[in-house]
């Protein structure tokens, strides 16, 4: 099972647009559980309550997208203003190498690339 935990992207778009983008991604990739959080405290609680191998998608991640483990995973994404490195060990951080600005809608872009590779077995 795939779970995604993310923060609202308040700095780049209204929440309803952000939610709609994630809704489309959820449907396209068959994500079963999706959690939006409001604050850093909420993020910590959601991560602690999650079940599966933790995959923190961060521009500075230590591992490549091709190293995302198989099985039940929890993809954790921040927003442009905040990352989630305080909750991750270096081995849990994964990066998506792309040519665009690393913070421009990084969460939704990184999640779609990672999900495509994870689900299509191209690692």
MARBA-3410 file (N, C-alpha, C, O; in Angstrom, 1 decimal):
123
0.8,-1.2,0.0,0.0,0.0,0.0,0.9,1.2,0.0,2.0,1.3,0.6 ~ 0.4,2.3,-0.7,1.1,3.5,-0.7,0.3,4.6,0.1,-0.9,4.7,-0.1 ~ 1.0,5.2,1.0,0.4,6.4,1.7,1.2,7.6,1.4,2.5,7.5,1.3 ~ 0.6,8.7,1.2,1.3,10.0,1.0,0.9,10.9,2.1,-0.3,11.1,2.4 ~ 1.9,11.5,2.7,1.7,12.6,3.7,2.3,13.9,3.2,3.5,13.8,2.8
1.6,14.9,3.2,2.1,16.2,2.7,1.5,17.4,3.4,0.5,17.3,4.0 ~ 2.2,18.5,3.2,1.7,19.8,3.7,1.1,20.6,2.6,1.5,20.4,1.5 ~ 0.1,21.4,3.0,-0.4,22.3,1.9,0.6,23.2,1.3,1.5,23.7,2.0 ~ 0.5,23.4,0.1,1.5,24.3,-0.7,0.9,25.7,-0.7,0.6,26.3,-1.8 ~ 0.8,26.3,0.5,0.1,27.6,0.6,0.9,28.7,-0.1,0.3,29.8,-0.4
2.2,28.6,-0.3,3.0,29.7,-0.8,2.8,29.8,-2.3,3.2,30.8,-2.9 ~ 2.3,28.8,-3.0,2.3,28.8,-4.5,0.9,28.7,-5.0,0.7,29.0,-6.2 ~ -0.1,28.4,-4.3,-1.5,28.2,-4.8,-2.5,28.1,-3.7,-2.2,27.8,-2.6 ~ -3.8,28.4,-4.0,-4.8,28.2,-3.0,-5.0,26.7,-2.7,-4.7,25.9,-3.5 ~ -5.4,26.5,-1.5,-5.6,25.1,-1.0,-6.5,24.3,-1.9,-6.2,23.1,-2.1
-7.6,24.8,-2.4,-8.4,24.0,-3.2,-7.8,23.6,-4.5,-8.0,22.4,-5.0 ~ -6.9,24.4,-5.1,-6.1,24.0,-6.3,-5.1,22.9,-5.9,-5.0,21.9,-6.6 ~ -4.4,23.1,-4.8,-3.4,22.1,-4.3,-4.1,20.8,-4.0,-3.6,19.7,-4.5 ~ -5.2,20.8,-3.4,-6.0,19.6,-3.1,-6.4,18.9,-4.3,-6.3,17.6,-4.4 ~ -6.9,19.6,-5.3,-7.3,19.1,-6.6,-6.1,18.4,-7.3,-6.3,17.3,-7.9
-5.0,19.0,-7.3,-3.8,18.4,-8.0,-3.5,17.1,-7.3,-3.2,16.1,-8.0 ~ -3.4,17.0,-6.0,-3.1,15.8,-5.3,-4.2,14.7,-5.5,-4.0,13.5,-5.6 ~ -5.5,15.2,-5.6,-6.6,14.3,-5.9,-6.4,13.6,-7.2,-6.7,12.4,-7.4 ~ -6.0,14.4,-8.2,-5.7,13.8,-9.5,-4.6,12.8,-9.5,-4.6,11.7,-10.1 ~ -3.5,13.1,-8.8,-2.4,12.2,-8.6,-2.8,10.9,-7.9,-2.4,9.8,-8.3
-3.6,11.1,-6.9,-4.1,9.9,-6.1,-4.9,9.0,-7.0,-4.7,7.8,-7.0 ~ -5.8,9.5,-7.8,-6.5,8.7,-8.8,-5.7,8.0,-9.8,-5.8,6.9,-10.2 ~ -4.7,8.8,-10.4,-3.9,8.3,-11.5,-3.0,7.2,-11.1,-2.7,6.3,-11.8 ~ -2.5,7.2,-9.8,-1.6,6.2,-9.4,-2.2,5.2,-8.3,-1.5,4.3,-7.8 ~ -3.5,5.3,-8.1,-4.1,4.4,-7.1,-3.6,4.5,-5.7,-3.6,3.4,-5.0
-3.3,5.7,-5.3,-2.8,5.8,-3.9,-4.0,5.6,-3.0,-5.1,6.2,-3.1 ~ -3.9,4.7,-2.0,-5.0,4.4,-1.1,-5.2,5.4,0.0,-6.4,5.6,0.4 ~ -4.1,5.9,0.6,-4.3,6.7,1.8,-3.5,8.0,1.5,-2.3,8.0,1.1 ~ -4.2,9.1,1.8,-3.6,10.4,1.6,-3.8,11.3,2.8,-5.0,11.4,3.3 ~ -2.8,12.0,3.3,-3.0,12.8,4.5,-2.4,14.2,4.3,-1.2,14.3,4.0
-3.2,15.2,4.4,-2.8,16.6,4.4,-2.6,17.0,5.8,-3.4,16.7,6.7 ~ -1.5,17.8,6.1,-1.3,18.3,7.4,-1.2,19.8,7.4,-0.9,20.4,6.4 ~ -1.5,20.4,8.5,-1.5,21.9,8.7,-0.2,22.4,9.2,0.2,23.5,8.8 ~ 0.4,21.7,10.1,1.5,22.3,10.8,2.6,21.3,11.0,2.5,20.1,10.7 ~ 3.8,21.7,11.5,4.9,20.8,11.8,4.5,19.8,12.8,4.9,18.6,12.7
3.7,20.2,13.9,3.3,19.2,14.9,2.4,18.1,14.2,2.5,16.9,14.5 ~ 1.5,18.6,13.3,0.6,17.6,12.7,1.4,16.7,11.8,1.1,15.5,11.7 ~ 2.5,17.2,11.1,3.4,16.4,10.3,4.0,15.3,11.1,4.0,14.1,10.8 ~ 4.6,15.7,12.3,5.2,14.7,13.2,4.2,13.6,13.6,4.6,12.4,13.6 ~ 3.0,14.0,14.0,2.0,13.0,14.4,1.7,12.1,13.2,1.6,10.8,13.4
1.5,12.6,12.1,1.1,11.8,10.9,2.2,10.8,10.6,1.9,9.6,10.2 ~ 3.4,11.2,10.6,4.5,10.3,10.3,4.6,9.2,11.4,4.8,8.1,11.0 ~ 4.5,9.6,12.6,4.6,8.6,13.7,3.5,7.5,13.6,3.7,6.4,13.9 ~ 2.3,7.9,13.1,1.1,7.0,13.0,1.1,6.2,11.8,0.3,5.3,11.6 ~ 2.0,6.5,10.8,2.0,5.9,9.5,2.6,4.5,9.6,3.4,4.2,10.5
2.2,3.6,8.7,2.8,2.3,8.6,3.4,2.0,7.2,2.7,2.2,6.2 ~ 4.6,1.6,7.2,5.3,1.3,6.0,6.7,1.9,6.0,7.0,2.6,7.0 ~ 7.5,1.6,5.0,8.8,2.1,4.9,8.7,3.6,4.6,8.0,4.0,3.6 ~ 9.4,4.4,5.3,9.3,5.8,5.1,10.2,6.3,4.0,11.4,6.0,3.9 ~ 9.6,7.1,3.1,10.3,7.6,1.9,10.1,9.1,1.9,9.1,9.6,1.5
11.2,9.8,2.3,11.1,11.3,2.4,11.7,11.8,1.1,12.9,11.7,0.8 ~ 10.8,12.4,0.2,11.2,13.0,-1.0,11.7,14.4,-0.8,10.9,15.3,-0.5 ~ 13.0,14.6,-0.9,13.6,15.9,-0.6,14.6,16.3,-1.7,15.3,15.4,-2.2 ~ 14.7,17.5,-2.1,15.7,17.9,-3.1,17.2,17.5,-2.7,18.0,17.3,-3.5 ~ 17.4,17.4,-1.4,18.7,17.1,-0.9,18.8,15.6,-0.4,19.8,15.3,0.3
17.9,14.8,-0.8,17.9,13.4,-0.4,19.2,12.7,-0.7,19.9,13.0,-1.7 ~ 19.5,11.7,0.1,20.8,10.9,0.0,20.7,9.9,-1.1,21.7,9.6,-1.7 ~ 19.5,9.3,-1.2,19.4,8.2,-2.2,18.7,8.6,-3.4,18.0,9.7,-3.4 ~ 18.7,7.8,-4.5,18.1,8.2,-5.7,16.7,7.5,-5.7,16.4,6.6,-4.9 ~ 15.8,8.0,-6.6,14.5,7.5,-6.7,14.5,6.0,-7.1,13.6,5.3,-6.7
15.5,5.5,-7.7,15.7,4.1,-8.1,15.9,3.2,-6.9,15.8,2.0,-7.0 ~ 16.2,3.8,-5.7,16.4,3.0,-4.5,15.2,3.0,-3.6,15.3,2.4,-2.5 ~ 14.1,3.5,-4.0,12.9,3.4,-3.2,12.5,2.0,-3.0,12.4,1.2,-3.9 ~ 12.3,1.6,-1.7,12.1,0.2,-1.4,10.7,-0.3,-1.9,9.8,0.5,-2.0 ~ 10.6,-1.5,-2.2,9.3,-2.1,-2.6,8.5,-2.4,-1.3,9.0,-2.4,-0.2
7.2,-2.7,-1.5,6.4,-3.0,-0.3,5.6,-1.8,0.1,5.4,-0.9,-0.7 ~ 5.0,-1.9,1.3,4.3,-0.8,1.8,5.2,0.4,2.1,6.1,0.3,2.8 ~ 4.9,1.6,1.5,5.7,2.8,1.7,4.8,3.9,2.1,3.6,4.0,1.8 ~ 5.5,4.9,2.8,4.9,6.1,3.1,5.7,7.2,2.5,6.8,7.5,3.0 ~ 5.2,7.9,1.5,5.9,9.0,0.9,5.6,10.3,1.7,4.4,10.6,1.9
6.6,10.9,2.1,6.5,12.1,2.9,7.1,13.3,2.2,8.2,13.3,1.7 ~ 6.2,14.3,2.0,6.7,15.5,1.2,6.3,16.8,2.0,5.3,16.9,2.7 ~ 7.2,17.8,1.9,6.9,19.1,2.5,6.2,20.0,1.5,5.5,19.5,0.6 ~ 6.4,21.3,1.7,6.0,22.3,0.7,7.2,23.2,0.4,8.3,22.9,1.0 ~ 7.0,24.2,-0.3,8.1,25.0,-0.7,8.8,25.7,0.5,10.0,25.9,0.4
8.0,26.0,1.5,8.6,26.7,2.6,9.3,25.8,3.7,10.2,26.2,4.4 ~ 8.8,24.5,3.7,9.3,23.6,4.8,9.6,22.2,4.2,8.9,21.7,3.4 ~ 10.7,21.6,4.7,11.0,20.2,4.4,10.7,19.4,5.6,10.2,19.9,6.6 ~ 11.0,18.1,5.6,10.7,17.2,6.7,11.9,16.5,7.2,11.9,15.4,7.8 ~ 13.1,17.1,7.0,14.4,16.5,7.3,14.5,16.2,8.8,15.2,15.3,9.2
13.8,16.9,9.6,13.9,16.7,11.1,13.3,15.4,11.5,13.7,14.9,12.5 ~ 12.5,14.8,10.7,11.8,13.5,11.0,12.5,12.3,10.3,12.1,11.2,10.6 ~ 13.5,12.6,9.4,14.0,11.5,8.6,15.5,11.2,9.0,16.2,12.0,9.5 ~ 15.8,9.9,8.8,17.3,9.6,8.9,17.8,9.7,7.5,17.0,9.7,6.5 ~ 19.1,9.9,7.3,19.6,10.1,5.9,19.2,8.9,5.0,19.0,9.2,3.8
19.2,7.7,5.5,18.8,6.6,4.7,17.4,6.6,4.2,17.0,5.9,3.3 ~ 16.6,7.4,4.8,15.1,7.5,4.4,14.9,8.6,3.4,13.7,8.8,3.0 ~ 15.9,9.4,3.0,15.7,10.5,2.2,16.1,10.2,0.7,17.1,9.6,0.4 ~ 15.2,10.5,-0.2,15.3,10.2,-1.6,15.2,11.5,-2.4,14.4,12.4,-2.0 ~ 15.9,11.6,-3.5,15.8,12.8,-4.3,15.4,12.4,-5.7,15.6,11.3,-6.2
14.7,13.4,-6.3,14.3,13.3,-7.7,15.2,14.3,-8.4,15.1,15.5,-8.2 ~ 16.1,13.8,-9.3,16.9,14.7,-10.1,16.1,15.3,-11.2,15.7,14.5,-12.1 ~ 15.9,16.6,-11.3,15.2,17.2,-12.4,15.8,18.5,-12.7,16.6,19.1,-11.9 ~ 15.5,19.0,-13.9,16.2,20.3,-14.3,15.5,21.5,-13.8,16.0,22.6,-13.9 ~ 14.2,21.4,-13.3,13.5,22.6,-12.8,14.0,23.1,-11.5,14.8,22.4,-10.8
13.5,24.2,-11.1,13.8,24.7,-9.7,13.5,23.6,-8.7,12.4,23.1,-8.8 ~ 14.3,23.3,-7.8,14.0,22.2,-6.8,12.9,22.5,-5.9,12.3,21.6,-5.3 ~ 12.5,23.8,-5.8,11.4,24.0,-4.9,10.1,24.4,-5.6,9.0,24.6,-4.9 ~ 10.1,24.5,-6.9,8.9,24.9,-7.6,7.9,23.7,-7.8,8.2,22.8,-8.6 ~ 6.9,23.7,-6.9,6.0,22.5,-6.8,6.7,21.2,-6.7,6.3,20.2,-7.4
7.8,21.2,-6.0,8.6,20.0,-5.9,7.8,18.8,-5.4,7.9,17.7,-6.0 ~ 6.9,18.9,-4.4,6.2,17.8,-3.9,5.4,17.1,-4.9,5.5,15.8,-5.1 ~ 4.5,17.7,-5.6,3.6,17.1,-6.6,4.5,16.5,-7.7,4.2,15.4,-8.2 ~ 5.5,17.2,-8.2,6.3,16.7,-9.3,7.1,15.5,-8.8,7.2,14.5,-9.5 ~ 7.8,15.6,-7.7,8.6,14.5,-7.2,7.7,13.3,-6.9,8.1,12.1,-7.3
6.5,13.5,-6.4,5.7,12.3,-6.1,5.2,11.6,-7.4,5.2,10.4,-7.4 ~ 4.9,12.4,-8.4,4.5,11.7,-9.7,5.6,11.0,-10.3,5.4,9.9,-10.8 ~ 6.8,11.5,-10.3,7.9,10.8,-10.9,8.2,9.5,-10.0,8.4,8.4,-10.6 ~ 8.3,9.7,-8.7,8.6,8.5,-7.9,7.5,7.4,-8.0,7.8,6.3,-8.0 ~ 6.2,7.8,-8.0,5.2,6.8,-8.1,5.2,6.1,-9.5,5.0,4.9,-9.5
5.5,6.8,-10.5,5.6,6.2,-11.8,6.7,5.1,-11.8,6.5,4.0,-12.3 ~ 7.9,5.5,-11.3,9.0,4.5,-11.3,8.7,3.4,-10.3,9.1,2.2,-10.6 ~ 8.1,3.7,-9.2,7.8,2.7,-8.2,6.8,1.7,-8.7,7.0,0.4,-8.6 ~ 5.7,2.1,-9.3,4.7,1.3,-9.8,5.0,0.5,-11.1,4.5,-0.5,-11.3 ~ 5.9,1.1,-11.9,6.2,0.5,-13.2,7.5,-0.3,-13.1,8.0,-0.7,-14.1
8.1,-0.4,-11.9,9.2,-1.2,-11.6,10.5,-0.8,-12.4,11.3,-1.7,-12.7 ~ 10.6,0.5,-12.6,11.8,0.9,-13.4,12.9,1.3,-12.4,13.6,2.3,-12.7 ~ 13.1,0.6,-11.3,14.3,0.8,-10.6,15.2,-0.4,-10.5,16.2,-0.4,-9.8
END
